[in-house]
Amino acid sequence: MYVAGAYVTITGGAGAMTGYAPDIQLPWDFHYGEANNPWEVRQVVRKLAHDGVDHIKILLAARAHARLQSQFGQEF
C-alpha cells in the first residue's frame, strides 16, 4: 500500500475547510496542508515526508480559468 497524507493547497483553495462562522475554530490538522508560498510548500512536504507518506497530494485551484476571477491569483 502506498500512503498519501494530508493534501497541499493554498489557504481557501481547493479542499480548504471554508464557510464556517468566525467563532468556529477548526482543529489544527484541518489546516495541516495549507501553504501559500514555495517555502511553506517545502515545509509541509517535509512534515509529510517525516510522517512517512509515500505520495504528496497537491490540490490546485481552478480559479485562473473562471470567467470572473483574476488570472493573476495565487496558485501552485
mmCIF file of the N, C-alpha and C atoms, coordinates in Angstrom:
data_MODEL
# 
_entry.id   MODEL 
# 
loop_
_atom_site.group_PDB 
_atom_site.id 
_atom_site.type_symbol 
_atom_site.label_atom_id 
_atom_site.label_alt_id 
_atom_site.label_comp_id 
_atom_site.label_asym_id 
_atom_site.label_entity_id 
_atom_site.label_seq_id 
_atom_site.pdbx_PDB_ins_code 
_atom_site.Cartn_x 
_atom_site.Cartn_y 
_atom_site.Cartn_z 
_atom_site.occupancy 
_atom_site.B_iso_or_equiv 
_atom_site.pdbx_formal_charge 
_atom_site.auth_seq_id 
_atom_site.auth_comp_id 
_atom_site.auth_asym_id 
_atom_site.auth_atom_id 
_atom_site.pdbx_PDB_model_num 
ATOM 1   N N  . MET A 1 1  ? 0.845   -1.155 0.000   1.00 0.00 ? 1  MET A N  1 
ATOM 2   C CA . MET A 1 1  ? 0.000   0.000  0.000   1.00 0.00 ? 1  MET A CA 1 
ATOM 3   C C  . MET A 1 1  ? 0.903   1.233  0.000   1.00 0.00 ? 1  MET A C  1 
ATOM 4   N N  . TYR A 1 2  ? 0.596   2.192  -0.875  1.00 0.00 ? 2  TYR A N  1 
ATOM 5   C CA . TYR A 1 2  ? 1.284   3.475  -0.887  1.00 0.00 ? 2  TYR A CA 1 
ATOM 6   C C  . TYR A 1 2  ? 0.384   4.489  -0.197  1.00 0.00 ? 2  TYR A C  1 
ATOM 7   N N  . VAL A 1 3  ? 0.949   5.226  0.726   1.00 0.00 ? 3  VAL A N  1 
ATOM 8   C CA . VAL A 1 3  ? 0.159   6.112  1.576   1.00 0.00 ? 3  VAL A CA 1 
ATOM 9   C C  . VAL A 1 3  ? 0.428   7.569  1.230   1.00 0.00 ? 3  VAL A C  1 
ATOM 10  N N  . ALA A 1 4  ? -0.639  8.343  1.111   1.00 0.00 ? 4  ALA A N  1 
ATOM 11  C CA . ALA A 1 4  ? -0.541  9.794  0.964   1.00 0.00 ? 4  ALA A CA 1 
ATOM 12  C C  . ALA A 1 4  ? -1.154  10.414 2.212   1.00 0.00 ? 4  ALA A C  1 
ATOM 13  N N  . GLY A 1 5  ? -0.505  11.407 2.722   1.00 0.00 ? 5  GLY A N  1 
ATOM 14  C CA . GLY A 1 5  ? -1.002  12.064 3.925   1.00 0.00 ? 5  GLY A CA 1 
ATOM 15  C C  . GLY A 1 5  ? -1.951  13.186 3.571   1.00 0.00 ? 5  GLY A C  1 
ATOM 16  N N  . ALA A 1 6  ? -1.877  14.250 4.328   1.00 0.00 ? 6  ALA A N  1 
ATOM 17  C CA . ALA A 1 6  ? -2.707  15.426 4.073   1.00 0.00 ? 6  ALA A CA 1 
ATOM 18  C C  . ALA A 1 6  ? -2.350  15.999 2.698   1.00 0.00 ? 6  ALA A C  1 
ATOM 19  N N  . TYR A 1 7  ? -3.301  16.625 2.066   1.00 0.00 ? 7  TYR A N  1 
ATOM 20  C CA . TYR A 1 7  ? -3.024  17.266 0.780   1.00 0.00 ? 7  TYR A CA 1 
ATOM 21  C C  . TYR A 1 7  ? -2.414  18.638 0.998   1.00 0.00 ? 7  TYR A C  1 
ATOM 22  N N  . VAL A 1 8  ? -1.806  19.189 -0.044  1.00 0.00 ? 8  VAL A N  1 
ATOM 23  C CA . VAL A 1 8  ? -1.231  20.526 -0.017  1.00 0.00 ? 8  VAL A CA 1 
ATOM 24  C C  . VAL A 1 8  ? -2.102  21.412 -0.884  1.00 0.00 ? 8  VAL A C  1 
ATOM 25  N N  . THR A 1 9  ? -2.511  22.552 -0.348  1.00 0.00 ? 9  THR A N  1 
ATOM 26  C CA . THR A 1 9  ? -3.346  23.514 -1.071  1.00 0.00 ? 9  THR A CA 1 
ATOM 27  C C  . THR A 1 9  ? -3.071  24.908 -0.520  1.00 0.00 ? 9  THR A C  1 
ATOM 28  N N  . ILE A 1 10 ? -3.573  25.932 -1.177  1.00 0.00 ? 10 ILE A N  1 
ATOM 29  C CA . ILE A 1 10 ? -3.446  27.289 -0.643  1.00 0.00 ? 10 ILE A CA 1 
ATOM 30  C C  . ILE A 1 10 ? -4.576  27.540 0.349   1.00 0.00 ? 10 ILE A C  1 
ATOM 31  N N  . THR A 1 11 ? -4.398  28.538 1.194   1.00 0.00 ? 11 THR A N  1 
ATOM 32  C CA . THR A 1 11 ? -5.434  28.905 2.145   1.00 0.00 ? 11 THR A CA 1 
ATOM 33  C C  . THR A 1 11 ? -6.690  29.323 1.375   1.00 0.00 ? 11 THR A C  1 
ATOM 34  N N  . GLY A 1 12 ? -7.806  28.670 1.667   1.00 0.00 ? 12 GLY A N  1 
ATOM 35  C CA . GLY A 1 12 ? -9.056  28.960 0.981   1.00 0.00 ? 12 GLY A CA 1 
ATOM 36  C C  . GLY A 1 12 ? -9.160  28.333 -0.395  1.00 0.00 ? 12 GLY A C  1 
ATOM 37  N N  . GLY A 1 13 ? -8.186  27.532 -0.796  1.00 0.00 ? 13 GLY A N  1 
ATOM 38  C CA . GLY A 1 13 ? -8.183  26.912 -2.115  1.00 0.00 ? 13 GLY A CA 1 
ATOM 39  C C  . GLY A 1 13 ? -8.967  25.608 -2.140  1.00 0.00 ? 13 GLY A C  1 
ATOM 40  N N  . ALA A 1 14 ? -8.703  24.813 -3.160  1.00 0.00 ? 14 ALA A N  1 
ATOM 41  C CA . ALA A 1 14 ? -9.387  23.531 -3.318  1.00 0.00 ? 14 ALA A CA 1 
ATOM 42  C C  . ALA A 1 14 ? -9.162  22.678 -2.082  1.00 0.00 ? 14 ALA A C  1 
ATOM 43  N N  . GLY A 1 15 ? -10.230 22.155 -1.538  1.00 0.00 ? 15 GLY A N  1 
ATOM 44  C CA . GLY A 1 15 ? -10.140 21.284 -0.380  1.00 0.00 ? 15 GLY A CA 1 
ATOM 45  C C  . GLY A 1 15 ? -10.045 21.974 0.959   1.00 0.00 ? 15 GLY A C  1 
ATOM 46  N N  . ALA A 1 16 ? -9.884  23.295 0.972   1.00 0.00 ? 16 ALA A N  1 
ATOM 47  C CA . ALA A 1 16 ? -9.773  24.014 2.244   1.00 0.00 ? 16 ALA A CA 1 
ATOM 48  C C  . ALA A 1 16 ? -11.137 24.033 2.937   1.00 0.00 ? 16 ALA A C  1 
ATOM 49  N N  . MET A 1 17 ? -11.107 23.956 4.236   1.00 0.00 ? 17 MET A N  1 
ATOM 50  C CA . MET A 1 17 ? -12.343 23.994 5.023   1.00 0.00 ? 17 MET A CA 1 
ATOM 51  C C  . MET A 1 17 ? -12.767 25.457 5.167   1.00 0.00 ? 17 MET A C  1 
ATOM 52  N N  . THR A 1 18 ? -13.770 25.870 4.422   1.00 0.00 ? 18 THR A N  1 
ATOM 53  C CA . THR A 1 18 ? -14.233 27.259 4.448   1.00 0.00 ? 18 THR A CA 1 
ATOM 54  C C  . THR A 1 18 ? -15.733 27.304 4.712   1.00 0.00 ? 18 THR A C  1 
ATOM 55  N N  . GLY A 1 19 ? -16.240 28.492 4.984   1.00 0.00 ? 19 GLY A N  1 
ATOM 56  C CA . GLY A 1 19 ? -17.671 28.663 5.140   1.00 0.00 ? 19 GLY A CA 1 
ATOM 57  C C  . GLY A 1 19 ? -18.166 28.548 6.566   1.00 0.00 ? 19 GLY A C  1 
ATOM 58  N N  . TYR A 1 20 ? -17.265 28.373 7.517   1.00 0.00 ? 20 TYR A N  1 
ATOM 59  C CA . TYR A 1 20 ? -17.676 28.274 8.911   1.00 0.00 ? 20 TYR A CA 1 
ATOM 60  C C  . TYR A 1 20 ? -17.787 29.654 9.541   1.00 0.00 ? 20 TYR A C  1 
ATOM 61  N N  . ALA A 1 21 ? -18.598 29.778 10.590  1.00 0.00 ? 21 ALA A N  1 
ATOM 62  C CA . ALA A 1 21 ? -18.730 31.036 11.319  1.00 0.00 ? 21 ALA A CA 1 
ATOM 63  C C  . ALA A 1 21 ? -17.370 31.423 11.899  1.00 0.00 ? 21 ALA A C  1 
ATOM 64  N N  . PRO A 1 22 ? -17.102 32.729 12.025  1.00 0.00 ? 22 PRO A N  1 
ATOM 65  C CA . PRO A 1 22 ? -15.791 33.179 12.506  1.00 0.00 ? 22 PRO A CA 1 
ATOM 66  C C  . PRO A 1 22 ? -15.430 32.664 13.905  1.00 0.00 ? 22 PRO A C  1 
ATOM 67  N N  . ASP A 1 23 ? -16.420 32.353 14.719  1.00 0.00 ? 23 ASP A N  1 
ATOM 68  C CA . ASP A 1 23 ? -16.123 31.887 16.075  1.00 0.00 ? 23 ASP A CA 1 
ATOM 69  C C  . ASP A 1 23 ? -15.840 30.386 16.152  1.00 0.00 ? 23 ASP A C  1 
ATOM 70  N N  . ILE A 1 24 ? -15.941 29.684 15.035  1.00 0.00 ? 24 ILE A N  1 
ATOM 71  C CA . ILE A 1 24 ? -15.663 28.249 14.993  1.00 0.00 ? 24 ILE A CA 1 
ATOM 72  C C  . ILE A 1 24 ? -14.164 28.055 14.755  1.00 0.00 ? 24 ILE A C  1 
ATOM 73  N N  . GLN A 1 25 ? -13.503 27.366 15.652  1.00 0.00 ? 25 GLN A N  1 
ATOM 74  C CA . GLN A 1 25 ? -12.086 27.061 15.491  1.00 0.00 ? 25 GLN A CA 1 
ATOM 75  C C  . GLN A 1 25 ? -11.939 25.604 15.044  1.00 0.00 ? 25 GLN A C  1 
ATOM 76  N N  . LEU A 1 26 ? -11.415 25.421 13.849  1.00 0.00 ? 26 LEU A N  1 
ATOM 77  C CA . LEU A 1 26 ? -11.201 24.071 13.338  1.00 0.00 ? 26 LEU A CA 1 
ATOM 78  C C  . LEU A 1 26 ? -9.923  23.488 13.942  1.00 0.00 ? 26 LEU A C  1 
ATOM 79  N N  . PRO A 1 27 ? -9.869  22.176 14.095  1.00 0.00 ? 27 PRO A N  1 
ATOM 80  C CA . PRO A 1 27 ? -8.649  21.545 14.608  1.00 0.00 ? 27 PRO A CA 1 
ATOM 81  C C  . PRO A 1 27 ? -7.446  21.856 13.700  1.00 0.00 ? 27 PRO A C  1 
ATOM 82  N N  . TRP A 1 28 ? -6.259  21.870 14.282  1.00 0.00 ? 28 TRP A N  1 
ATOM 83  C CA . TRP A 1 28 ? -5.049  22.230 13.532  1.00 0.00 ? 28 TRP A CA 1 
ATOM 84  C C  . TRP A 1 28 ? -4.825  21.318 12.332  1.00 0.00 ? 28 TRP A C  1 
ATOM 85  N N  . ASP A 1 29 ? -5.208  20.050 12.443  1.00 0.00 ? 29 ASP A N  1 
ATOM 86  C CA . ASP A 1 29 ? -4.928  19.140 11.341  1.00 0.00 ? 29 ASP A CA 1 
ATOM 87  C C  . ASP A 1 29 ? -5.811  19.385 10.120  1.00 0.00 ? 29 ASP A C  1 
ATOM 88  N N  . PHE A 1 30 ? -6.855  20.199 10.257  1.00 0.00 ? 30 PHE A N  1 
ATOM 89  C CA . PHE A 1 30 ? -7.649  20.579 9.088   1.00 0.00 ? 30 PHE A CA 1 
ATOM 90  C C  . PHE A 1 30 ? -6.900  21.600 8.227   1.00 0.00 ? 30 PHE A C  1 
ATOM 91  N N  . HIS A 1 31 ? -5.912  22.257 8.818   1.00 0.00 ? 31 HIS A N  1 
ATOM 92  C CA . HIS A 1 31 ? -5.111  23.253 8.098   1.00 0.00 ? 31 HIS A CA 1 
ATOM 93  C C  . HIS A 1 31 ? -3.690  22.752 7.852   1.00 0.00 ? 31 HIS A C  1 
ATOM 94  N N  . TYR A 1 32 ? -3.449  21.494 8.117   1.00 0.00 ? 32 TYR A N  1 
ATOM 95  C CA . TYR A 1 32 ? -2.102  20.925 8.081   1.00 0.00 ? 32 TYR A CA 1 
ATOM 96  C C  . TYR A 1 32 ? -1.426  21.133 6.739   1.00 0.00 ? 32 TYR A C  1 
ATOM 97  N N  . GLY A 1 33 ? -2.150  20.999 5.645   1.00 0.00 ? 33 GLY A N  1 
ATOM 98  C CA . GLY A 1 33 ? -1.542  21.065 4.319   1.00 0.00 ? 33 GLY A CA 1 
ATOM 99  C C  . GLY A 1 33 ? -1.685  22.397 3.616   1.00 0.00 ? 33 GLY A C  1 
ATOM 100 N N  . GLU A 1 34 ? -2.062  23.457 4.324   1.00 0.00 ? 34 GLU A N  1 
ATOM 101 C CA . GLU A 1 34 ? -2.198  24.763 3.675   1.00 0.00 ? 34 GLU A CA 1 
ATOM 102 C C  . GLU A 1 34 ? -0.837  25.438 3.580   1.00 0.00 ? 34 GLU A C  1 
ATOM 103 N N  . ALA A 1 35 ? -0.515  25.922 2.386   1.00 0.00 ? 35 ALA A N  1 
ATOM 104 C CA . ALA A 1 35 ? 0.753   26.602 2.137   1.00 0.00 ? 35 ALA A CA 1 
ATOM 105 C C  . ALA A 1 35 ? 0.510   27.688 1.105   1.00 0.00 ? 35 ALA A C  1 
ATOM 106 N N  . ASN A 1 36 ? 1.131   28.839 1.294   1.00 0.00 ? 36 ASN A N  1 
ATOM 107 C CA . ASN A 1 36 ? 0.855   29.988 0.430   1.00 0.00 ? 36 ASN A CA 1 
ATOM 108 C C  . ASN A 1 36 ? 2.067   30.513 -0.329  1.00 0.00 ? 36 ASN A C  1 
ATOM 109 N N  . ASN A 1 37 ? 3.203   29.868 -0.192  1.00 0.00 ? 37 ASN A N  1 
ATOM 110 C CA . ASN A 1 37 ? 4.376   30.269 -0.956  1.00 0.00 ? 37 ASN A CA 1 
ATOM 111 C C  . ASN A 1 37 ? 5.300   29.057 -1.061  1.00 0.00 ? 37 ASN A C  1 
ATOM 112 N N  . PRO A 1 38 ? 6.325   29.133 -1.902  1.00 0.00 ? 38 PRO A N  1 
ATOM 113 C CA . PRO A 1 38 ? 7.189   27.966 -2.101  1.00 0.00 ? 38 PRO A CA 1 
ATOM 114 C C  . PRO A 1 38 ? 7.842   27.458 -0.811  1.00 0.00 ? 38 PRO A C  1 
ATOM 115 N N  . TRP A 1 39 ? 8.188   28.352 0.103   1.00 0.00 ? 39 TRP A N  1 
ATOM 116 C CA . TRP A 1 39 ? 8.842   27.953 1.344   1.00 0.00 ? 39 TRP A CA 1 
ATOM 117 C C  . TRP A 1 39 ? 7.885   27.186 2.246   1.00 0.00 ? 39 TRP A C  1 
ATOM 118 N N  . GLU A 1 40 ? 6.628   27.616 2.290   1.00 0.00 ? 40 GLU A N  1 
ATOM 119 C CA . GLU A 1 40 ? 5.634   26.893 3.076   1.00 0.00 ? 40 GLU A CA 1 
ATOM 120 C C  . GLU A 1 40 ? 5.322   25.528 2.461   1.00 0.00 ? 40 GLU A C  1 
ATOM 121 N N  . VAL A 1 41 ? 5.311   25.448 1.123   1.00 0.00 ? 41 VAL A N  1 
ATOM 122 C CA . VAL A 1 41 ? 5.077   24.161 0.456   1.00 0.00 ? 41 VAL A CA 1 
ATOM 123 C C  . VAL A 1 41 ? 6.189   23.190 0.842   1.00 0.00 ? 41 VAL A C  1 
ATOM 124 N N  . ARG A 1 42 ? 7.438   23.657 0.789   1.00 0.00 ? 42 ARG A N  1 
ATOM 125 C CA . ARG A 1 42 ? 8.555   22.794 1.186   1.00 0.00 ? 42 ARG A CA 1 
ATOM 126 C C  . ARG A 1 42 ? 8.414   22.337 2.628   1.00 0.00 ? 42 ARG A C  1 
ATOM 127 N N  . GLN A 1 43 ? 8.012   23.236 3.504   1.00 0.00 ? 43 GLN A N  1 
ATOM 128 C CA . GLN A 1 43 ? 7.851   22.900 4.915   1.00 0.00 ? 43 GLN A CA 1 
ATOM 129 C C  . GLN A 1 43 ? 6.781   21.821 5.107   1.00 0.00 ? 43 GLN A C  1 
ATOM 130 N N  . VAL A 1 44 ? 5.643   21.984 4.428   1.00 0.00 ? 44 VAL A N  1 
ATOM 131 C CA . VAL A 1 44 ? 4.561   20.993 4.540   1.00 0.00 ? 44 VAL A CA 1 
ATOM 132 C C  . VAL A 1 44 ? 5.006   19.650 3.972   1.00 0.00 ? 44 VAL A C  1 
ATOM 133 N N  . VAL A 1 45 ? 5.671   19.666 2.822   1.00 0.00 ? 45 VAL A N  1 
ATOM 134 C CA . VAL A 1 45 ? 6.131   18.421 2.209   1.00 0.00 ? 45 VAL A CA 1 
ATOM 135 C C  . VAL A 1 45 ? 7.131   17.721 3.127   1.00 0.00 ? 45 VAL A C  1 
ATOM 136 N N  . ARG A 1 46 ? 8.006   18.483 3.755   1.00 0.00 ? 46 ARG A N  1 
ATOM 137 C CA . ARG A 1 46 ? 8.970   17.881 4.685   1.00 0.00 ? 46 ARG A CA 1 
ATOM 138 C C  . ARG A 1 46 ? 8.273   17.275 5.902   1.00 0.00 ? 46 ARG A C  1 
ATOM 139 N N  . LYS A 1 47 ? 7.245   17.944 6.418   1.00 0.00 ? 47 LYS A N  1 
ATOM 140 C CA . LYS A 1 47 ? 6.469   17.386 7.539   1.00 0.00 ? 47 LYS A CA 1 
ATOM 141 C C  . LYS A 1 47 ? 5.808   16.075 7.126   1.00 0.00 ? 47 LYS A C  1 
ATOM 142 N N  . LEU A 1 48 ? 5.208   16.073 5.939   1.00 0.00 ? 48 LEU A N  1 
ATOM 143 C CA . LEU A 1 48 ? 4.546   14.863 5.448   1.00 0.00 ? 48 LEU A CA 1 
ATOM 144 C C  . LEU A 1 48 ? 5.551   13.734 5.251   1.00 0.00 ? 48 LEU A C  1 
ATOM 145 N N  . ALA A 1 49 ? 6.721   14.054 4.674   1.00 0.00 ? 49 ALA A N  1 
ATOM 146 C CA . ALA A 1 49 ? 7.754   13.038 4.473   1.00 0.00 ? 49 ALA A CA 1 
ATOM 147 C C  . ALA A 1 49 ? 8.238   12.499 5.816   1.00 0.00 ? 49 ALA A C  1 
ATOM 148 N N  . HIS A 1 50 ? 8.375   13.374 6.790   1.00 0.00 ? 50 HIS A N  1 
ATOM 149 C CA . HIS A 1 50 ? 8.782   12.939 8.132   1.00 0.00 ? 50 HIS A CA 1 
ATOM 150 C C  . HIS A 1 50 ? 7.745   11.999 8.741   1.00 0.00 ? 50 HIS A C  1 
ATOM 151 N N  . ASP A 1 51 ? 6.474   12.227 8.410   1.00 0.00 ? 51 ASP A N  1 
ATOM 152 C CA . ASP A 1 51 ? 5.394   11.372 8.924   1.00 0.00 ? 51 ASP A CA 1 
ATOM 153 C C  . ASP A 1 51 ? 5.278   10.053 8.158   1.00 0.00 ? 51 ASP A C  1 
ATOM 154 N N  . GLY A 1 52 ? 6.094   9.886  7.094   1.00 0.00 ? 52 GLY A N  1 
ATOM 155 C CA . GLY A 1 52 ? 6.162   8.606  6.410   1.00 0.00 ? 52 GLY A CA 1 
ATOM 156 C C  . GLY A 1 52 ? 5.278   8.424  5.194   1.00 0.00 ? 52 GLY A C  1 
ATOM 157 N N  . VAL A 1 53 ? 4.830   9.501  4.568   1.00 0.00 ? 53 VAL A N  1 
ATOM 158 C CA . VAL A 1 53 ? 3.980   9.338  3.385   1.00 0.00 ? 53 VAL A CA 1 
ATOM 159 C C  . VAL A 1 53 ? 4.813   8.876  2.188   1.00 0.00 ? 53 VAL A C  1 
ATOM 160 N N  . ASP A 1 54 ? 4.147   8.226  1.255   1.00 0.00 ? 54 ASP A N  1 
ATOM 161 C CA . ASP A 1 54 ? 4.797   7.771  0.028   1.00 0.00 ? 54 ASP A CA 1 
ATOM 162 C C  . ASP A 1 54 ? 4.524   8.709  -1.147  1.00 0.00 ? 54 ASP A C  1 
ATOM 163 N N  . HIS A 1 55 ? 3.417   9.424  -1.078  1.00 0.00 ? 55 HIS A N  1 
ATOM 164 C CA . HIS A 1 55 ? 3.000   10.332 -2.148  1.00 0.00 ? 55 HIS A CA 1 
ATOM 165 C C  . HIS A 1 55 ? 2.568   11.659 -1.543  1.00 0.00 ? 55 HIS A C  1 
ATOM 166 N N  . ILE A 1 56 ? 2.707   12.719 -2.326  1.00 0.00 ? 56 ILE A N  1 
ATOM 167 C CA . ILE A 1 56 ? 2.237   14.043 -1.921  1.00 0.00 ? 56 ILE A CA 1 
ATOM 168 C C  . ILE A 1 56 ? 1.060   14.404 -2.820  1.00 0.00 ? 56 ILE A C  1 
ATOM 169 N N  . LYS A 1 57 ? -0.087  14.694 -2.203  1.00 0.00 ? 57 LYS A N  1 
ATOM 170 C CA . LYS A 1 57 ? -1.271  15.126 -2.955  1.00 0.00 ? 57 LYS A CA 1 
ATOM 171 C C  . LYS A 1 57 ? -1.265  16.646 -3.011  1.00 0.00 ? 57 LYS A C  1 
ATOM 172 N N  . ILE A 1 58 ? -1.394  17.214 -4.190  1.00 0.00 ? 58 ILE A N  1 
ATOM 173 C CA . ILE A 1 58 ? -1.468  18.664 -4.357  1.00 0.00 ? 58 ILE A CA 1 
ATOM 174 C C  . ILE A 1 58 ? -2.807  18.981 -5.005  1.00 0.00 ? 58 ILE A C  1 
ATOM 175 N N  . LEU A 1 59 ? -3.609  19.791 -4.321  1.00 0.00 ? 59 LEU A N  1 
ATOM 176 C CA . LEU A 1 59 ? -4.899  20.210 -4.864  1.00 0.00 ? 59 LEU A CA 1 
ATOM 177 C C  . LEU A 1 59 ? -4.739  21.604 -5.454  1.00 0.00 ? 59 LEU A C  1 
ATOM 178 N N  . LEU A 1 60 ? -5.056  21.730 -6.717  1.00 0.00 ? 60 LEU A N  1 
ATOM 179 C CA . LEU A 1 60 ? -4.918  23.007 -7.408  1.00 0.00 ? 60 LEU A CA 1 
ATOM 180 C C  . LEU A 1 60 ? -6.264  23.697 -7.508  1.00 0.00 ? 60 LEU A C  1 
ATOM 181 N N  . ALA A 1 61 ? -6.252  24.987 -7.340  1.00 0.00 ? 61 ALA A N  1 
ATOM 182 C CA . ALA A 1 61 ? -7.460  25.778 -7.530  1.00 0.00 ? 61 ALA A CA 1 
ATOM 183 C C  . ALA A 1 61 ? -7.606  26.079 -9.018  1.00 0.00 ? 61 ALA A C  1 
ATOM 184 N N  . ALA A 1 62 ? -8.813  26.069 -9.508  1.00 0.00 ? 62 ALA A N  1 
ATOM 185 C CA . ALA A 1 62 ? -9.045  26.311 -10.935 1.00 0.00 ? 62 ALA A CA 1 
ATOM 186 C C  . ALA A 1 62 ? -9.517  27.732 -11.192 1.00 0.00 ? 62 ALA A C  1 
ATOM 187 N N  . ARG A 1 63 ? -9.249  28.629 -10.260 1.00 0.00 ? 63 ARG A N  1 
ATOM 188 C CA . ARG A 1 63 ? -9.799  29.974 -10.412 1.00 0.00 ? 63 ARG A CA 1 
ATOM 189 C C  . ARG A 1 63 ? -9.184  30.752 -11.563 1.00 0.00 ? 63 ARG A C  1 
ATOM 190 N N  . ALA A 1 64 ? -8.008  30.376 -12.035 1.00 0.00 ? 64 ALA A N  1 
ATOM 191 C CA . ALA A 1 64 ? -7.430  31.082 -13.177 1.00 0.00 ? 64 ALA A CA 1 
ATOM 192 C C  . ALA A 1 64 ? -8.272  30.857 -14.429 1.00 0.00 ? 64 ALA A C  1 
ATOM 193 N N  . HIS A 1 65 ? -9.098  29.824 -14.409 1.00 0.00 ? 65 HIS A N  1 
ATOM 194 C CA . HIS A 1 65 ? -9.919  29.513 -15.572 1.00 0.00 ? 65 HIS A CA 1 
ATOM 195 C C  . HIS A 1 65 ? -11.355 30.034 -15.432 1.00 0.00 ? 65 HIS A C  1 
ATOM 196 N N  . ALA A 1 66 ? -11.691 30.549 -14.268 1.00 0.00 ? 66 ALA A N  1 
ATOM 197 C CA . ALA A 1 66 ? -13.044 31.069 -14.076 1.00 0.00 ? 66 ALA A CA 1 
ATOM 198 C C  . ALA A 1 66 ? -13.174 32.417 -14.772 1.00 0.00 ? 66 ALA A C  1 
ATOM 199 N N  . ARG A 1 67 ? -14.326 32.666 -15.332 1.00 0.00 ? 67 ARG A N  1 
ATOM 200 C CA . ARG A 1 67 ? -14.531 33.905 -16.093 1.00 0.00 ? 67 ARG A CA 1 
ATOM 201 C C  . ARG A 1 67 ? -14.404 35.170 -15.248 1.00 0.00 ? 67 ARG A C  1 
ATOM 202 N N  . LEU A 1 68 ? -14.900 35.128 -14.022 1.00 0.00 ? 68 LEU A N  1 
ATOM 203 C CA . LEU A 1 68 ? -14.937 36.335 -13.210 1.00 0.00 ? 68 LEU A CA 1 
ATOM 204 C C  . LEU A 1 68 ? -13.752 36.475 -12.273 1.00 0.00 ? 68 LEU A C  1 
ATOM 205 N N  . GLN A 1 69 ? -12.866 35.519 -12.240 1.00 0.00 ? 69 GLN A N  1 
ATOM 206 C CA . GLN A 1 69 ? -11.720 35.565 -11.337 1.00 0.00 ? 69 GLN A CA 1 
ATOM 207 C C  . GLN A 1 69 ? -10.509 36.135 -12.062 1.00 0.00 ? 69 GLN A C  1 
ATOM 208 N N  . SER A 1 70 ? -9.616  36.723 -11.279 1.00 0.00 ? 70 SER A N  1 
ATOM 209 C CA . SER A 1 70 ? -8.374  37.253 -11.834 1.00 0.00 ? 70 SER A CA 1 
ATOM 210 C C  . SER A 1 70 ? -7.487  36.107 -12.301 1.00 0.00 ? 70 SER A C  1 
ATOM 211 N N  . GLN A 1 71 ? -6.852  36.271 -13.421 1.00 0.00 ? 71 GLN A N  1 
ATOM 212 C CA . GLN A 1 71 ? -5.931  35.251 -13.904 1.00 0.00 ? 71 GLN A CA 1 
ATOM 213 C C  . GLN A 1 71 ? -4.583  35.348 -13.187 1.00 0.00 ? 71 GLN A C  1 
ATOM 214 N N  . PHE A 1 72 ? -4.452  36.343 -12.304 1.00 0.00 ? 72 PHE A N  1 
ATOM 215 C CA . PHE A 1 72 ? -3.191  36.528 -11.604 1.00 0.00 ? 72 PHE A CA 1 
ATOM 216 C C  . PHE A 1 72 ? -3.284  36.119 -10.141 1.00 0.00 ? 72 PHE A C  1 
ATOM 217 N N  . GLY A 1 73 ? -4.341  35.378 -9.777  1.00 0.00 ? 73 GLY A N  1 
ATOM 218 C CA . GLY A 1 73 ? -4.484  34.897 -8.407  1.00 0.00 ? 73 GLY A CA 1 
ATOM 219 C C  . GLY A 1 73 ? -3.429  33.844 -8.101  1.00 0.00 ? 73 GLY A C  1 
ATOM 220 N N  . GLN A 1 74 ? -3.142  33.674 -6.831  1.00 0.00 ? 74 GLN A N  1 
ATOM 221 C CA . GLN A 1 74 ? -2.102  32.744 -6.421  1.00 0.00 ? 74 GLN A CA 1 
ATOM 222 C C  . GLN A 1 74 ? -2.533  31.304 -6.616  1.00 0.00 ? 74 GLN A C  1 
ATOM 223 N N  . GLU A 1 75 ? -1.660  30.540 -7.230  1.00 0.00 ? 75 GLU A N  1 
ATOM 224 C CA . GLU A 1 75 ? -1.852  29.111 -7.391  1.00 0.00 ? 75 GLU A CA 1 
ATOM 225 C C  . GLU A 1 75 ? -0.492  28.466 -7.330  1.00 0.00 ? 75 GLU A C  1 
ATOM 226 N N  . PHE A 1 76 ? -0.462  27.157 -7.202  1.00 0.00 ? 76 PHE A N  1 
ATOM 227 C CA . PHE A 1 76 ? 0.811   26.448 -7.209  1.00 0.00 ? 76 PHE A CA 1 
ATOM 228 C C  . PHE A 1 76 ? 1.277   26.290 -8.629  1.00 0.00 ? 76 PHE A C  1 
# 
